[in-house]
Amino acid sequence: MIATCAALGLRGRFEGLKSLAIKESDRARSLTAELQKLGCRLTLTTGDFPAIEILPSKLIVKPEVIIDTYRDHRMAMTFAMLTLKTGSIRIADPDVVAKSYPGFWEDLEVAGFQIK
């Protein structure tokens, strides 16, 4: 939902994110850092009540920007979906999806995505 709001340029505030810090990566920090690479204006509040607040902005994909997955399959899958809005995106370590969805990239190609 956070990435979708960012892609659509919507304002949003997401709370109850404490469990995101104990996944394959600290997903709240990872998501914030990678969305900022794309020009998204958002803030992460940490502590006992972590939250991400998104301000309306337009995502911008620059050729030199590579999205880091932090060895987290959900980061790769989340950012792949942003190509519906941005047109293209570069993802480091795309094979990380093999953990949960080995055919992810092939299925995206079947759905019409261009994978390079």
C-alpha positions as CSV (number, residue, x, y, z in Angstrom):
1,M,0.0,0.0,0.0
2,I,2.8,2.4,0.8
3,A,4.4,1.9,-2.7
4,T,1.0,2.2,-4.4
5,C,0.3,5.5,-2.7
6,A,3.8,6.7,-3.6
7,A,3.3,5.7,-7.2
8,L,-0.1,7.4,-7.4
9,G,1.3,10.6,-5.8
10,L,-1.2,10.3,-2.9
11,R,-0.7,11.5,0.6
12,G,-0.7,8.7,3.2
13,R,0.2,7.8,6.7
14,F,0.9,4.3,7.7
15,E,1.2,3.2,11.3
16,G,1.5,-0.1,13.1
17,L,4.8,-0.9,11.2
18,K,6.8,-2.3,14.2
19,S,6.9,-5.8,12.8
20,L,8.4,-4.7,9.5
21,A,11.7,-4.2,11.2
22,I,12.0,-7.9,12.0
23,K,11.5,-9.4,8.5
24,E,14.2,-10.3,5.9
25,S,15.1,-6.6,6.0
26,D,13.9,-3.7,8.0
27,R,11.2,-3.1,5.4
28,A,10.1,0.3,6.7
29,R,13.7,1.7,6.4
30,S,14.3,-0.2,3.2
31,L,11.1,0.9,1.5
32,T,11.7,4.5,2.6
33,A,15.2,4.6,1.3
34,E,14.4,3.1,-2.1
35,L,11.3,5.3,-2.6
36,Q,13.3,8.4,-1.9
37,K,15.7,7.3,-4.7
38,L,12.7,7.7,-7.0
39,G,11.9,11.2,-5.8
40,C,9.2,10.2,-3.3
41,R,8.8,12.6,-0.4
42,L,8.2,10.6,2.7
43,T,9.3,10.4,6.3
44,L,9.9,7.5,8.6
45,T,9.2,7.9,12.3
46,T,11.0,5.2,14.4
47,G,10.7,4.1,18.0
48,D,7.8,2.5,19.8
49,F,5.2,3.7,17.2
50,P,6.9,3.6,13.8
51,A,5.1,5.3,10.9
52,I,5.7,6.3,7.3
53,E,4.1,9.5,6.0
54,I,4.0,10.1,2.3
55,L,3.6,13.5,0.8
56,P,2.2,13.9,-2.7
57,S,5.1,13.7,-5.2
58,K,5.8,12.3,-8.6
59,L,8.1,9.2,-8.9
60,I,11.0,9.8,-11.2
61,V,13.1,7.0,-12.6
62,K,16.7,8.0,-13.5
63,P,18.8,5.5,-15.5
64,E,21.5,5.4,-12.8
65,V,19.0,4.5,-10.0
66,I,19.1,0.9,-9.0
67,I,16.7,-0.3,-6.4
68,D,18.4,-2.4,-3.7
69,T,16.5,-5.4,-2.5
70,Y,18.3,-5.8,0.9
71,R,18.2,-9.6,0.2
72,D,14.4,-9.3,0.6
73,H,12.1,-10.9,-2.0
74,R,9.2,-8.6,-1.2
75,M,11.3,-5.5,-2.0
76,A,12.0,-6.8,-5.5
77,M,8.4,-7.7,-6.1
78,T,7.0,-4.5,-4.7
79,F,9.3,-2.3,-6.8
80,A,8.7,-4.4,-10.0
81,M,5.0,-3.4,-9.8
82,L,6.0,0.3,-9.8
83,T,6.9,-0.1,-13.5
84,L,3.2,0.1,-14.2
85,K,3.5,3.8,-13.3
86,T,7.2,4.6,-14.1
87,G,7.6,2.6,-17.3
88,S,10.9,1.0,-16.1
89,I,13.0,0.3,-13.1
90,R,16.3,-1.4,-12.3
91,I,16.4,-3.9,-9.5
92,A,19.6,-5.2,-7.9
93,D,19.7,-8.9,-7.1
94,P,16.5,-9.9,-9.0
95,D,17.1,-13.5,-8.1
96,V,16.1,-12.8,-4.6
97,V,12.5,-13.7,-5.5
98,A,13.4,-17.4,-5.9
99,K,12.8,-17.7,-2.1
100,S,9.1,-17.4,-2.4
101,Y,8.2,-17.1,-6.1
102,P,10.8,-18.7,-8.4
103,G,8.7,-17.9,-11.6
104,F,7.9,-14.3,-10.7
105,W,9.9,-12.7,-13.5
106,E,8.6,-15.2,-16.1
107,D,5.0,-14.6,-15.0
108,L,5.5,-10.9,-15.3
109,E,6.7,-11.4,-18.9
110,V,3.6,-13.4,-19.6
111,A,1.6,-10.5,-18.2
112,G,3.2,-8.1,-20.6
113,F,6.2,-6.7,-18.6
114,Q,9.5,-6.4,-20.4
115,I,12.2,-8.0,-18.3
116,K,15.9,-7.3,-19.2
